Structure formats: C-alpha cells, structure tokens
Amino acid sequence: MNASQEILVATDFLTASKKGLAMGHDIARKLGLRVVLVHVCETPMYPYPGVDPVLHPSLNREVTTVLEKALEREAATIGGCETILKKGDPAAELLELIEERQPRYVILGTHGRSIIGRAIFGSTALKIHRRATVPVISIRADDAE
C-alpha cells in the first residue's frame, strides 16, 4: 500500500497515546487507511564523571524486547497494525520517519505541559507540529493523569 495511505500514530504507552491510537484507528477505518504505530525510545546510557557515556548491551537488548512486546500489545487493542520501534531523540526520529513515509496524518499524544514545563523539558509534540510536512493531530492527556 502507498505510504500516503498511512496514519502514523506515535505512542509513549500513556493515556493520551492510547486515545490517539483509538482515534487513528477510527479515522483509518473511515478513510480506508492503515495505522502504523511507532515508539521512539532514548537509548539507555550510563554517564559517569570523566568517562564517555556507556551503553550497556544486555540492557539495550532487554529494553528493546520489552518495548517490542509493548508495541505489539498496543497494536492488538485495535486488531493489529504495523509497528515500528526506533531509538534516539523522539522528535528527530519521528520527523525523519515522517519524511521517509509521508503518512496522510500523524497523531501524537501530548502531556499538555505549561509554558514553563515546555521551556524546561521541551516538547516533542511542539517540535513535530512546527516541522512536520504532513498534518499533525495532537491528543491531550486528561488532567487527572
């Protein structure tokens, strides 16, 4: 199927992402598109003063295995879909994936941080909205989360 026939749904496995997956599935069903579920994890590194950061190979494999299973479980909630696990900076990796696949839409869950929270922590969703070349839909988490 042509990449423009996809809806890319990013997940961090929290409530907003779960709502985004449900919305993406609903839109995909109505428009005859397919859902691609993606998670980007930052590679676990061990920083130590005076030494270059170290990547622990067995931990990296374990994290990868756990995340792949979590993606499959999330995909199963809508009856299954393609899943992609990427490693690196979430905004950069998602933007690269958007450029590669050119999906019809991108759906992101957002934590809905305040201006101060965005200034301190940054906002992956905001970076995606500003730089994506396709329409992006944000789903905000409930205030109770």
N, CA, C and O atoms as a MOPAC input file, in Angstrom:
PM7 MOZYME 1SCF
protein

 N      0.84800 1    -1.18500 1     0.00000 1
 C      0.00000 1     0.00000 1     0.00000 1
 C      0.88400 1     1.23600 1     0.00000 1
 O      1.92700 1     1.24800 1     0.65300 1
 N      0.49200 1     2.25400 1    -0.70800 1
 C      1.19800 1     3.52000 1    -0.81000 1
 C      1.34000 1     4.15400 1     0.56900 1
 O      0.40600 1     4.11500 1     1.37000 1
 N      2.51800 1     4.74600 1     0.85300 1
 C      2.76300 1     5.35200 1     2.16500 1
 C      1.76600 1     6.45900 1     2.46900 1
 O      1.46000 1     6.69500 1     3.63800 1
 N      1.25000 1     7.14700 1     1.45300 1
 C      0.27900 1     8.20600 1     1.71000 1
 C     -1.04600 1     7.63700 1     2.20300 1
 O     -1.96800 1     8.38700 1     2.52400 1
 N     -1.14000 1     6.32300 1     2.26100 1
 C     -2.35200 1     5.66900 1     2.75500 1
 C     -2.19900 1     5.24300 1     4.20800 1
 O     -2.91100 1     4.35600 1     4.67900 1
 N     -1.26300 1     5.88000 1     4.92100 1
 C     -0.98900 1     5.53600 1     6.30200 1
 C     -1.35000 1     6.67600 1     7.25300 1
 O     -1.33200 1     7.85200 1     6.89000 1
 N     -1.67300 1     6.28600 1     8.46800 1
 C     -1.74300 1     7.21500 1     9.59100 1
 C     -0.66700 1     6.75700 1    10.56300 1
 O     -0.70000 1     5.62500 1    11.04700 1
 N      0.27600 1     7.62800 1    10.84500 1
 C      1.34800 1     7.32400 1    11.77300 1
 C      0.90200 1     7.75800 1    13.16800 1
 O      0.60000 1     8.93000 1    13.39100 1
 N      0.86000 1     6.81000 1    14.10500 1
 C      0.45400 1     7.11000 1    15.48000 1
 C      1.64700 1     6.86600 1    16.38500 1
 O      2.14100 1     5.74300 1    16.48900 1
 N      2.11400 1     7.93900 1    17.04700 1
 C      3.22100 1     7.80700 1    17.99200 1
 C      2.66800 1     7.43000 1    19.35300 1
 O      1.60600 1     7.90800 1    19.75200 1
 N      3.38600 1     6.57200 1    20.06900 1
 C      2.93000 1     6.16900 1    21.39200 1
 C      4.05000 1     6.25000 1    22.41200 1
 O      5.20900 1     5.95900 1    22.11700 1
 N      3.67600 1     6.65300 1    23.62800 1
 C      4.55900 1     6.52700 1    24.78700 1
 C      3.88600 1     5.61900 1    25.80900 1
 O      4.32800 1     5.52500 1    26.95400 1
 N      2.80900 1     4.94800 1    25.38700 1
 C      2.05700 1     3.96300 1    26.16200 1
 C      1.20600 1     4.58600 1    27.27300 1
 O      0.66400 1     3.85300 1    28.10000 1
 N      1.07200 1     5.90200 1    27.31500 1
 C      0.24600 1     6.56500 1    28.31500 1
 C     -1.14100 1     6.85200 1    27.74600 1
 O     -1.40400 1     6.58200 1    26.57400 1
 N     -2.02600 1     7.39900 1    28.57900 1
 C     -3.42800 1     7.59600 1    28.21800 1
 C     -3.61700 1     8.38700 1    26.93100 1
 O     -4.40900 1     7.99000 1    26.07600 1
 N     -2.90700 1     9.49500 1    26.78000 1
 C     -3.08100 1    10.31100 1    25.57200 1
 C     -2.73800 1     9.51500 1    24.31800 1
 O     -3.42000 1     9.63000 1    23.30000 1
 N     -1.68100 1     8.70600 1    24.39100 1
 C     -1.29700 1     7.88500 1    23.23900 1
 C     -2.33400 1     6.81200 1    22.94400 1
 O     -2.61200 1     6.51100 1    21.78400 1
 N     -2.90100 1     6.24100 1    23.99200 1
 C     -3.94300 1     5.22500 1    23.79900 1
 C     -5.17100 1     5.84800 1    23.13100 1
 O     -5.79200 1     5.24000 1    22.25900 1
 N     -5.51200 1     7.07100 1    23.55400 1
 C     -6.60900 1     7.79100 1    22.89700 1
 C     -6.24600 1     8.09200 1    21.44300 1
 O     -7.09200 1     7.99700 1    20.55400 1
 N     -4.99900 1     8.45000 1    21.21100 1
 C     -4.54300 1     8.72300 1    19.85000 1
 C     -4.62200 1     7.50100 1    18.96200 1
 O     -4.99400 1     7.60300 1    17.79300 1
 N     -4.27200 1     6.33900 1    19.50800 1
 C     -4.35800 1     5.10300 1    18.73000 1
 C     -5.80600 1     4.78800 1    18.38200 1
 O     -6.11300 1     4.40200 1    17.25400 1
 N     -6.69800 1     4.95600 1    19.36000 1
 C     -8.12400 1     4.71100 1    19.09000 1
 C     -8.63900 1     5.66800 1    18.02200 1
 O     -9.37700 1     5.25900 1    17.12600 1
 N     -8.25400 1     6.94100 1    18.11300 1
 C     -8.67700 1     7.92400 1    17.11100 1
 C     -8.08200 1     7.59000 1    15.74600 1
 O     -8.77400 1     7.65400 1    14.73100 1
 N     -6.79800 1     7.23500 1    15.72300 1
 C     -6.15100 1     6.87700 1    14.46500 1
 C     -6.81900 1     5.68800 1    13.80300 1
 O     -7.00900 1     5.66700 1    12.58700 1
 N     -7.17600 1     4.69900 1    14.61000 1
 C     -7.86400 1     3.51500 1    14.08800 1
 C     -9.22600 1     3.90300 1    13.50800 1
 O     -9.61300 1     3.42600 1    12.44100 1
 N     -9.93700 1     4.75900 1    14.21100 1
 C    -11.26200 1     5.20800 1    13.75600 1
 C    -11.15300 1     5.97200 1    12.43100 1
 O    -11.91700 1     5.72200 1    11.49900 1
 N    -10.20600 1     6.89400 1    12.35700 1
 C    -10.00300 1     7.66900 1    11.12100 1
 C     -9.57800 1     6.74200 1     9.98900 1
 O    -10.07700 1     6.84800 1     8.86800 1
 N     -8.65200 1     5.83300 1    10.29100 1
 C     -8.15800 1     4.90700 1     9.26000 1
 C     -9.28300 1     4.06100 1     8.69400 1
 O     -9.37200 1     3.86100 1     7.48300 1
 N    -10.14100 1     3.56500 1     9.57500 1
 C    -11.26700 1     2.73200 1     9.13200 1
 C    -12.18800 1     3.52600 1     8.21000 1
 O    -12.62300 1     3.01500 1     7.17800 1
 N    -12.48100 1     4.74800 1     8.57000 1
 C    -13.40200 1     5.57700 1     7.78700 1
 C    -12.81500 1     6.01200 1     6.44300 1
 O    -13.54700 1     6.17100 1     5.46700 1
 N    -11.49100 1     6.20400 1     6.39500 1
 C    -10.86400 1     6.70600 1     5.17100 1
 C    -10.13100 1     5.63300 1     4.36700 1
 O     -9.51700 1     5.92900 1     3.34200 1
 N    -10.20000 1     4.39200 1     4.83400 1
 C     -9.52900 1     3.30800 1     4.11400 1
 C     -8.01500 1     3.39100 1     4.20300 1
 O     -7.31400 1     3.03500 1     3.25500 1
 N     -7.50800 1     3.85700 1     5.33300 1
 C     -6.06300 1     3.97500 1     5.54400 1
 C     -5.61000 1     2.87500 1     6.49100 1
 O     -6.43400 1     2.17000 1     7.07300 1
 N     -4.30700 1     2.73100 1     6.64200 1
 C     -3.79500 1     1.77300 1     7.61800 1
 C     -3.01700 1     2.51500 1     8.68900 1
 O     -2.43300 1     3.56900 1     8.43900 1
 N     -3.01900 1     1.94900 1     9.87800 1
 C     -2.34800 1     2.54200 1    11.02500 1
 C     -0.94200 1     1.96200 1    11.15300 1
 O     -0.73600 1     0.75500 1    11.02600 1
 N      0.01300 1     2.84100 1    11.40600 1
 C      1.37700 1     2.43800 1    11.72700 1
 C      1.67500 1     3.01200 1    13.11000 1
 O      1.68300 1     4.22900 1    13.29500 1
 N      1.91900 1     2.13500 1    14.07100 1
 C      2.17300 1     2.53500 1    15.44900 1
 C      3.67600 1     2.59400 1    15.68500 1
 O      4.39300 1     1.63500 1    15.39800 1
 N      4.15400 1     3.72400 1    16.20900 1
 C      5.59600 1     3.90400 1    16.39300 1
 C      5.91100 1     4.39000 1    17.80300 1
 O      5.19500 1     5.20700 1    18.38200 1
 N      6.99500 1     3.86500 1    18.32200 1
 C      7.51900 1     4.33700 1    19.60700 1
 C      8.99900 1     4.62700 1    19.41200 1
 O      9.71800 1     3.85600 1    18.77600 1
 N      9.44300 1     5.75000 1    19.96800 1
 C     10.86500 1     6.09400 1    19.93000 1
 C     11.36600 1     6.12300 1    21.36400 1
 O     10.84300 1     6.85300 1    22.20600 1
 N     12.38300 1     5.32300 1    21.62500 1
 C     12.97000 1     5.32600 1    22.97100 1
 C     14.37400 1     5.90700 1    22.89500 1
 O     15.10900 1     5.71700 1    21.92600 1
 N     14.70500 1     6.61400 1    23.94700 1
 C     16.06500 1     7.12400 1    24.04100 1
 C     16.93700 1     5.98600 1    24.54500 1
 O     16.58700 1     5.31100 1    25.51300 1
 N     18.05400 1     5.77500 1    23.90000 1
 C     18.94600 1     4.67500 1    24.24400 1
 C     19.47200 1     4.85800 1    25.66800 1
 O     20.02000 1     5.91100 1    25.99400 1
 N     19.31000 1     3.84400 1    26.51500 1
 C     19.79000 1     3.97600 1    27.89200 1
 C     21.31500 1     4.02900 1    27.94700 1
 O     22.00000 1     3.12300 1    27.47200 1
 N     21.82700 1     5.09500 1    28.52900 1
 C     23.27000 1     5.29200 1    28.64800 1
 C     23.61500 1     5.47300 1    30.12100 1
 O     22.81200 1     5.98900 1    30.89900 1
 N     24.79900 1     5.05100 1    30.48800 1
 C     25.28600 1     5.24500 1    31.84300 1
 C     26.35400 1     6.34300 1    31.82600 1
 O     27.48500 1     6.09900 1    31.40500 1
 N     26.00100 1     7.54200 1    32.27900 1
 C     27.02700 1     8.59200 1    32.35200 1
 C     27.84300 1     8.42300 1    33.64000 1
 O     27.31600 1     8.05000 1    34.68800 1
 N     29.10900 1     8.70200 1    33.53100 1
 C     29.97000 1     8.64200 1    34.69500 1
 C     30.97500 1     9.77600 1    34.56500 1
 O     31.56500 1     9.95900 1    33.50000 1
 N     31.17700 1    10.54200 1    35.63500 1
 C     32.07100 1    11.70700 1    35.53800 1
 C     33.44400 1    11.34900 1    34.99100 1
 O     34.08300 1    10.40400 1    35.45300 1
 N     33.89000 1    12.11400 1    34.00400 1
 C     35.21700 1    11.93100 1    33.43900 1
 C     35.34200 1    10.80900 1    32.43400 1
 O     36.43700 1    10.55300 1    31.93200 1
 N     34.23000 1    10.12000 1    32.12200 1
 C     34.26700 1     8.98800 1    31.20000 1
 C     33.15000 1     9.17400 1    30.18000 1
 O     32.07800 1     9.67800 1    30.51400 1
 N     33.39900 1     8.76900 1    28.94000 1
 C     32.34000 1     8.82900 1    27.93100 1
 C     31.16300 1     7.97600 1    28.37600 1
 O     31.35800 1     6.94000 1    29.01200 1
 N     29.93100 1     8.39900 1    28.05000 1
 C     28.75600 1     7.58900 1    28.41000 1
 C     28.87000 1     6.17200 1    27.84800 1
 O     29.40500 1     5.96200 1    26.76000 1
 N     28.36200 1     5.21700 1    28.60200 1
 C     28.48100 1     3.81200 1    28.23700 1
 C     27.09700 1     3.24400 1    27.95000 1
 O     26.14600 1     3.48900 1    28.69300 1
 N     26.99800 1     2.49200 1    26.87700 1
 C     25.77500 1     1.76600 1    26.54100 1
 C     25.95700 1     0.32900 1    27.01100 1
 O     26.91400 1    -0.34100 1    26.62300 1
 N     25.05200 1    -0.13400 1    27.83300 1
 C     25.13900 1    -1.49800 1    28.34600 1
 C     24.40600 1    -2.40800 1    27.35900 1
 O     23.18000 1    -2.33900 1    27.27200 1
 N     25.12100 1    -3.26500 1    26.61000 1
 C     24.49100 1    -4.06500 1    25.54500 1
 C     23.34000 1    -4.95500 1    26.00300 1
 O     22.31800 1    -5.01700 1    25.32000 1
 N     23.46900 1    -5.64300 1    27.13000 1
 C     22.38900 1    -6.55000 1    27.52900 1
 C     21.16000 1    -5.76100 1    27.96300 1
 O     20.03500 1    -6.18900 1    27.70900 1
 N     21.35700 1    -4.61400 1    28.61600 1
 C     20.21700 1    -3.77600 1    28.98800 1
 C     19.52500 1    -3.26500 1    27.73300 1
 O     18.29600 1    -3.23500 1    27.67000 1
 N     20.29900 1    -2.86500 1    26.74300 1
 C     19.73100 1    -2.37800 1    25.48400 1
 C     18.86800 1    -3.46000 1    24.83300 1
 O     17.77700 1    -3.16600 1    24.34400 1
 N     19.34400 1    -4.70700 1    24.82400 1
 C     18.56300 1    -5.81700 1    24.24700 1
 C     17.28700 1    -6.04900 1    25.04900 1
 O     16.21800 1    -6.25900 1    24.47600 1
 N     17.40000 1    -6.01100 1    26.37900 1
 C     16.23300 1    -6.23900 1    27.23300 1
 C     15.18000 1    -5.14400 1    27.02500 1
 O     13.98900 1    -5.43500 1    26.90900 1
 N     15.62100 1    -3.90600 1    26.98000 1
 C     14.69600 1    -2.78900 1    26.76700 1
 C     14.02500 1    -2.93000 1    25.40700 1
 O     12.81700 1    -2.72400 1    25.28600 1
 N     14.78900 1    -3.27600 1    24.39500 1
 C     14.23900 1    -3.45500 1    23.05200 1
 C     13.17200 1    -4.54500 1    23.05200 1
 O     12.09900 1    -4.35500 1    22.47900 1
 N     13.44700 1    -5.66600 1    23.67700 1
 C     12.48900 1    -6.77600 1    23.73700 1
 C     11.20500 1    -6.36200 1    24.44400 1
 O     10.10800 1    -6.64100 1    23.95900 1
 N     11.33700 1    -5.70100 1    25.58400 1
 C     10.16500 1    -5.25800 1    26.34100 1
 C      9.33500 1    -4.27900 1    25.52100 1
 O      8.11000 1    -4.39000 1    25.48400 1
 N      9.98700 1    -3.32200 1    24.86300 1
 C      9.25900 1    -2.32100 1    24.07700 1
 C      8.59600 1    -2.92900 1    22.84500 1
 O      7.48900 1    -2.52900 1    22.48500 1
 N      9.24500 1    -3.88100 1    22.19600 1
 C      8.62400 1    -4.54700 1    21.05100 1
 C      7.34200 1    -5.27000 1    21.47600 1
 O      6.33200 1    -5.21800 1    20.77300 1
 N      7.38900 1    -5.94100 1    22.62400 1
 C      6.19500 1    -6.63200 1    23.12700 1
 C      5.10400 1    -5.63000 1    23.50200 1
 O      3.92400 1    -5.86400 1    23.23800 1
 N      5.49600 1    -4.52000 1    24.11500 1
 C      4.51900 1    -3.48900 1    24.48400 1
 C      3.85800 1    -2.91100 1    23.23300 1
 O      2.64900 1    -2.68000 1    23.22700 1
 N      4.63400 1    -2.67700 1    22.17700 1
 C      4.06800 1    -2.17600 1    20.91500 1
 C      3.07100 1    -3.17800 1    20.33800 1
 O      1.99500 1    -2.79300 1    19.88100 1
 N      3.42400 1    -4.45100 1    20.35900 1
 C      2.52000 1    -5.48400 1    19.83500 1
 C      1.21900 1    -5.53600 1    20.64100 1
 O      0.14200 1    -5.70200 1    20.06900 1
 N      1.31900 1    -5.39500 1    21.97000 1
 C      0.10500 1    -5.37500 1    22.80100 1
 C     -0.76900 1    -4.17500 1    22.45300 1
 O     -1.98800 1    -4.30200 1    22.34600 1
 N     -0.14700 1    -3.01100 1    22.27800 1
 C     -0.91000 1    -1.81300 1    21.89700 1
 C     -1.57600 1    -2.02500 1    20.53800 1
 O     -2.75000 1    -1.69800 1    20.36200 1
 N     -0.83500 1    -2.56600 1    19.58800 1
 C     -1.38300 1    -2.80500 1    18.25400 1
 C     -2.55700 1    -3.77600 1    18.32100 1
 O     -3.52500 1    -3.63400 1    17.57500 1
 N     -2.47300 1    -4.75700 1    19.20700 1
 C     -3.53900 1    -5.74700 1    19.33600 1
 C     -4.84400 1    -5.12200 1    19.81000 1
 O     -5.91400 1    -5.66900 1    19.54500 1
 N     -4.78100 1    -3.99400 1    20.50200 1
 C     -6.01500 1    -3.36000 1    21.00100 1
 C     -6.89800 1    -2.86800 1    19.86900 1
 O     -8.09300 1    -2.65000 1    20.07000 1
 N     -6.33100 1    -2.68900 1    18.68400 1
 C     -7.14100 1    -2.27300 1    17.52800 1
 C     -7.21600 1    -3.37900 1    16.47900 1
 O     -7.63800 1    -3.14800 1    15.34600 1
 N     -6.80700 1    -4.56600 1    16.86700 1
 C     -6.86500 1    -5.68500 1    15.92900 1
 C     -5.58500 1    -5.89700 1    15.16500 1
 O     -5.54200 1    -6.70800 1    14.24000 1
 N     -4.52800 1    -5.17400 1    15.53800 1
 C     -3.22600 1    -5.34400 1    14.90000 1
 C     -2.94000 1    -4.28000 1    13.87300 1
 O     -3.84300 1    -3.79000 1    13.19400 1
 N     -1.67600 1    -3.92500 1    13.76300 1
 C     -1.19900 1    -2.97300 1    12.76200 1
 C      0.31800 1    -3.08200 1    12.70900 1
 O      0.92900 1    -3.74100 1    13.55000 1
 N      0.91400 1    -2.44400 1    11.73300 1
 C      2.37200 1    -2.40400 1    11.64900 1
 C      2.91600 1    -1.62900 1    12.84600 1
 O      2.33300 1    -0.62600 1    13.25800 1
 N      4.02800 1    -2.09400 1    13.40100 1
 C      4.67400 1    -1.38100 1    14.49600 1
 C      6.11700 1    -1.07200 1    14.12800 1
 O      6.76900 1    -1.82400 1    13.40300 1
 N      6.60100 1     0.05400 1    14.64500 1
 C      7.98200 1     0.47000 1    14.41200 1
 C      8.55900 1     0.92700 1    15.74400 1
 O      7.95400 1     1.73700 1    16.44600 1
 N      9.73400 1     0.40400 1    16.08700 1
 C     10.47300 1     0.84600 1    17.26000 1
 C     11.75300 1     1.50400 1    16.78500 1
 O     12.55900 1     0.88500 1    16.09000 1
 N     11.93600 1     2.75700 1    17.16100 1
 C     13.15100 1     3.48700 1    16.80000 1
 C     13.84400 1     3.91900 1    18.06600 1
 O     13.22000 1     4.01500 1    19.12200 1
 N     15.13700 1     4.18200 1    17.96600 1
 C     15.91900 1     4.63500 1    19.11700 1
 C     16.58300 1     5.96000 1    18.77800 1
 O     17.08800 1     6.16700 1    17.67500 1
 N     16.56600 1     6.84700 1    19.76200 1
 C     17.19100 1     8.15100 1    19.58300 1
 C     16.32200 1     9.24900 1    20.15300 1
 O     15.46300 1     8.99500 1    20.99700 1
 N     16.54000 1    10.46000 1    19.69800 1
 C     15.74500 1    11.59800 1    20.13500 1
 C     14.34600 1    11.47500 1    19.53600 1
 O     14.21500 1    11.39400 1    18.31400 1
 N     13.29100 1    11.45800 1    20.36800 1
 C     11.94800 1    11.23700 1    19.83100 1
 C     11.54100 1    12.20500 1    18.72400 1
 O     11.01900 1    11.77200 1    17.69700 1
 N     11.76700 1    13.49900 1    18.90900 1
 C     11.36000 1    14.46000 1    17.87500 1
 C     12.12800 1    14.22800 1    16.57900 1
 O     11.53300 1    14.18000 1    15.50300 1
 N     13.42700 1    14.08600 1    16.67900 1
 C     14.25000 1    13.89800 1    15.47300 1
 C     13.88600 1    12.60900 1    14.74700 1
 O     13.75900 1    12.60200 1    13.52300 1
 N     13.71700 1    11.52300 1    15.49000 1
 C     13.39100 1    10.23700 1    14.87000 1
 C     12.00200 1    10.25000 1    14.24000 1
 O     11.80700 1     9.71100 1    13.15100 1
 N     11.04100 1    10.86300 1    14.92100 1
 C      9.68800 1    10.94100 1    14.33900 1
 C      9.68100 1    11.81000 1    13.09000 1
 O      9.04000 1    11.45800 1    12.10000 1
 N     10.37800 1    12.92800 1    13.12000 1
 C     10.43200 1    13.78800 1    11.92600 1
 C     11.09400 1    13.06500 1    10.75600 1
 O     10.65800 1    13.20200 1     9.61300 1
 N     12.13300 1    12.30300 1    11.03500 1
 C     12.79400 1    11.52200 1     9.98100 1
 C     11.83400 1    10.47800 1     9.40500 1
 O     11.77300 1    10.28900 1     8.19100 1
 N     11.09400 1     9.81200 1    10.27100 1
 C     10.12900 1     8.80200 1     9.83100 1
 C      9.01300 1     9.43500 1     9.00400 1
 O      8.56800 1     8.86000 1     8.01100 1
 N      8.56400 1    10.61300 1     9.41400 1
 C      7.53200 1    11.33400 1     8.65900 1
 C      8.04100 1    11.65900 1     7.25900 1
 O      7.31600 1    11.49200 1     6.27900 1
 N      9.27300 1    12.11800 1     7.16600 1
 C      9.84800 1    12.43100 1     5.84800 1
 C      9.97200 1    11.17800 1     4.98100 1
 O      9.69100 1    11.21900 1     3.78300 1
 N     10.38900 1    10.07900 1     5.57900 1
 C     10.56400 1     8.82700 1     4.83500 1
 C      9.23700 1     8.27600 1     4.32000 1
 O      9.12900 1     7.88700 1     3.15700 1
 N      8.23600 1     8.24500 1     5.18700 1
 C      6.99100 1     7.54100 1     4.86500 1
 C      5.89300 1     8.43800 1     4.32400 1
 O      4.96800 1     7.95300 1     3.67200 1
 N      5.97600 1     9.74000 1     4.58300 1
 C      4.96100 1    10.69800 1     4.13600 1
 C      3.54000 1    10.19500 1     4.41800 1
 O      2.74700 1    10.02700 1     3.49100 1
 N      3.21800 1     9.95700 1     5.69600 1
 C      1.87000 1     9.48300 1     6.01700 1
 C      0.82700 1    10.55300 1     5.72400 1
 O      1.16300 1    11.73100 1     5.60400 1
 N     -0.41800 1    10.15700 1     5.60800 1
 C     -1.50200 1    11.12000 1     5.39100 1
 C     -1.65300 1    12.02000 1     6.61100 1
 O     -1.83000 1    13.23100 1     6.47900 1
 N     -1.58100 1    11.41600 1     7.81000 1
 C     -1.69400 1    12.14300 1     9.08200 1
 C     -0.72100 1    11.56200 1    10.09000 1
 O     -0.28400 1    10.41700 1     9.97100 1
 N     -0.39100 1    12.37400 1    11.08600 1
 C      0.37300 1    11.92800 1    12.24600 1
 C     -0.47500 1    12.24400 1    13.47000 1
 O     -1.04300 1    13.33100 1    13.57700 1
 N     -0.55900 1    11.29300 1    14.38800 1
 C     -1.30700 1    11.51700 1    15.62900 1
 C     -0.34000 1    11.35200 1    16.79600 1
 O      0.37600 1    10.35600 1    16.90400 1
 N     -0.34300 1    12.36300 1    17.66600 1
 C      0.54600 1    12.38100 1    18.82300 1
 C     -0.24400 1    12.58700 1    20.10100 1
 O     -1.16600 1    13.40200 1    20.14100 1
 N      0.10800 1    11.86100 1    21.13300 1
 C     -0.40000 1    12.18100 1    22.46600 1
 C      0.48200 1    13.28100 1    23.02800 1
 O      1.67800 1    13.32900 1    22.74100 1
 N     -0.09400 1    14.15300 1    23.81500 1
 C      0.69600 1    15.21400 1    24.43700 1
 C      0.36400 1    15.28500 1    25.91500 1
 O     -0.76300 1    15.01600 1    26.33000 1
 N      1.35800 1    15.65100 1    26.69600 1
 C      1.17200 1    15.75300 1    28.14400 1
 C      0.51000 1    17.05700 1    28.53800 1
 O      0.05700 1    17.19900 1    29.67400 1
 N      0.44400 1    18.01500 1    27.62000 1
 C     -0.20900 1    19.28700 1    27.91200 1
 C      0.51700 1    20.07800 1    28.98500 1
 O     -0.11400 1    20.66800 1    29.86200 1
 N      1.84200 1    20.09200 1    28.91600 1
 C      2.61600 1    20.84200 1    29.91300 1
 C      2.38600 1    22.33900 1    29.78000 1
 O      1.98800 1    22.83100 1    28.72400 1
 N      2.64000 1    23.04400 1    30.85800 1
 C      2.54600 1    24.50400 1    30.86300 1
 C      3.70600 1    25.09700 1    30.06500 1
 O      4.60700 1    24.37800 1    29.63300 1
 N      3.67300 1    26.38900 1    29.88000 1
 C      4.76500 1    27.07500 1    29.17000 1
 C      6.08100 1    26.83300 1    29.88700 1
 O      7.10400 1    26.60200 1    29.24100 1
 N      6.07100 1    26.88100 1    31.19600 1
 C      7.29800 1    26.65200 1    31.97100 1
 C      7.76900 1    25.20800 1    31.78800 1
 O      8.96300 1    24.95900 1    31.62100 1
 N      6.83800 1    24.26400 1    31.81700 1
 C      7.18900 1    22.86000 1    31.61200 1
 C      7.80800 1    22.62400 1    30.25100 1
 O      8.77800 1    21.87600 1    30.12800 1
 N      7.24900 1    23.26300 1    29.21600 1
 C      7.81400 1    23.12700 1    27.86700 1
 C      9.20100 1    23.73800 1    27.80200 1
 O     10.08800 1    23.20000 1    27.13800 1
 N      9.40000 1    24.87700 1    28.49800 1
 C     10.70900 1    25.54200 1    28.48600 1
 C     11.76400 1    24.66500 1    29.15100 1
 O     12.90700 1    24.60800 1    28.69800 1
 N     11.37800 1    23.98300 1    30.22300 1
 C     12.33100 1    23.15300 1    30.95900 1
 C     12.55100 1    21.81500 1    30.26100 1
 O     13.69100 1    21.40000 1    30.05300 1
 N     11.46400 1    21.14100 1    29.90000 1
 C     11.55500 1    19.79300 1    29.36200 1
 C     11.53100 1    19.73700 1    27.84500 1
 O     11.86500 1    18.70300 1    27.26600 1
 N     11.14200 1    20.82700 1    27.18400 1
 C     10.96200 1    20.79400 1    25.74700 1
 C      9.63400 1    20.13600 1    25.43200 1
 O      8.95000 1    19.65700 1    26.33600 1
 N      9.26700 1    20.10700 1    24.18800 1
 C      8.02300 1    19.45900 1    23.81100 1
 C      8.21200 1    18.76200 1    22.48200 1
 O      8.36400 1    19.39500 1    21.43700 1
 N      8.20000 1    17.44700 1    22.54700 1
 C      8.31300 1    16.66400 1    21.31600 1
 C      7.15700 1    17.01000 1    20.38200 1
 O      7.35900 1    17.21900 1    19.18500 1
 N      5.94000 1    17.07000 1    20.93800 1
 C      4.76600 1    17.36700 1    20.11100 1
 C      4.90200 1    18.72800 1    19.43200 1
 O      4.58100 1    18.86600 1    18.25200 1
 N      5.37100 1    19.72400 1    20.16400 1
 C      5.52400 1    21.06200 1    19.59300 1
 C      6.54100 1    21.05800 1    18.45700 1
 O      6.32000 1    21.68600 1    17.42200 1
 N      7.65300 1    20.35100 1    18.64700 1
 C      8.67000 1    20.25200 1    17.58700 1
 C      8.09000 1    19.58600 1    16.34800 1
 O      8.35000 1    20.02300 1    15.22700 1
 N      7.30900 1    18.53200 1    16.54300 1
 C      6.69800 1    17.82500 1    15.41500 1
 C      5.71600 1    18.74400 1    14.70200 1
 O      5.73500 1    18.83500 1    13.47400 1
 N      4.86000 1    19.42600 1    15.45600 1
 C      3.88600 1    20.34100 1    14.84700 1
 C      4.57400 1    21.41000 1    14.00600 1
 O      4.10600 1    21.74300 1    12.91800 1
 N      5.65600 1    21.93600 1    14.49600 1
 C      6.33800 1    23.03200 1    13.79600 1
 C      7.07000 1    22.57900 1    12.54000 1
 O      7.19500 1    23.34600 1    11.58500 1
 N      7.55900 1    21.33000 1    12.53000 1
 C      8.44100 1    20.92800 1    11.43500 1
 C      7.89900 1    19.83200 1    10.52900 1
 O      8.48900 1    19.55800 1     9.48300 1
 N      6.80000 1    19.20300 1    10.90000 1
 C      6.26200 1    18.11500 1    10.07800 1
 C      5.74000 1    18.65000 1     8.75200 1
 O      5.23400 1    19.76900 1     8.67400 1
 N      5.86800 1    17.84400 1     7.73000 1
 C      5.42200 1    18.22100 1     6.38100 1
 C      4.04600 1    17.65500 1     6.05200 1
 O      3.56700 1    17.77600 1     4.92500 1
 N      3.41100 1    17.03100 1     7.05700 1
 C      2.06500 1    16.47100 1     6.89200 1
 C      1.21200 1    16.94900 1     8.06600 1
 O      1.76200 1    17.40500 1     9.06900 1
 N     -0.11300 1    16.85600 1     7.96800 1
 C     -0.96300 1    17.28100 1     9.08200 1
 C     -0.71600 1    16.44500 1    10.34500 1
 O     -0.57100 1    15.22400 1    10.28600 1
 N     -0.67400 1    17.14400 1    11.49000 1
 C     -0.43800 1    16.50700 1    12.78500 1
 C     -1.62900 1    16.78800 1    13.69300 1
 O     -2.07000 1    17.93000 1    13.82500 1
 N     -2.14100 1    15.73200 1    14.31600 1
 C     -3.25400 1    15.84100 1    15.25300 1
 C     -2.70700 1    15.51400 1    16.64000 1
 O     -2.08500 1    14.46900 1    16.83100 1
 N     -2.93600 1    16.40500 1    17.61200 1
 C     -2.50000 1    16.16000 1    18.98800 1
 C     -3.68000 1    15.76300 1    19.85100 1
 O     -4.76600 1    16.33400 1    19.74200 1
 N     -3.45900 1    14.78100 1    20.70900 1
 C     -4.45200 1    14.33700 1    21.67100 1
 C     -3.88600 1    14.64600 1    23.04500 1
 O     -2.80100 1    14.18200 1    23.39300 1
 N     -4.60700 1    15.41500 1    23.81300 1
 C     -4.13000 1    15.81300 1    25.13600 1
 C     -4.56100 1    14.79400 1    26.18500 1
 O     -5.67300 1    14.26600 1    26.14300 1
 N     -3.64800 1    14.52700 1    27.13300 1
 C     -3.95700 1    13.64100 1    28.24200 1
 C     -4.97000 1    14.31200 1    29.16400 1
 O     -5.03600 1    15.53900 1    29.24100 1
 N     -5.74800 1    13.50600 1    29.85500 1
 C     -6.67000 1    14.04700 1    30.85300 1
 C     -5.87400 1    14.73200 1    31.95200 1
 O     -4.75700 1    14.32400 1    32.26900 1
 N     -6.44900 1    15.75800 1    32.52100 1
 C     -5.77300 1    16.45200 1    33.62600 1
 C     -5.54600 1    15.52600 1    34.81300 1
 O     -4.62400 1    15.73800 1    35.60000 1
 N     -6.38400 1    14.50100 1    34.94400 1
 C     -6.26900 1    13.57700 1    36.07200 1
 C     -5.05800 1    12.65300 1    35.94900 1
 O     -4.64000 1    12.06500 1    36.94700 1
 N     -4.48800 1    12.51100 1    34.76400 1
 C     -3.35800 1    11.58000 1    34.58700 1
 C     -2.11100 1    12.09700 1    35.26200 1
 O     -1.06800 1    11.44400 1    35.21400 1

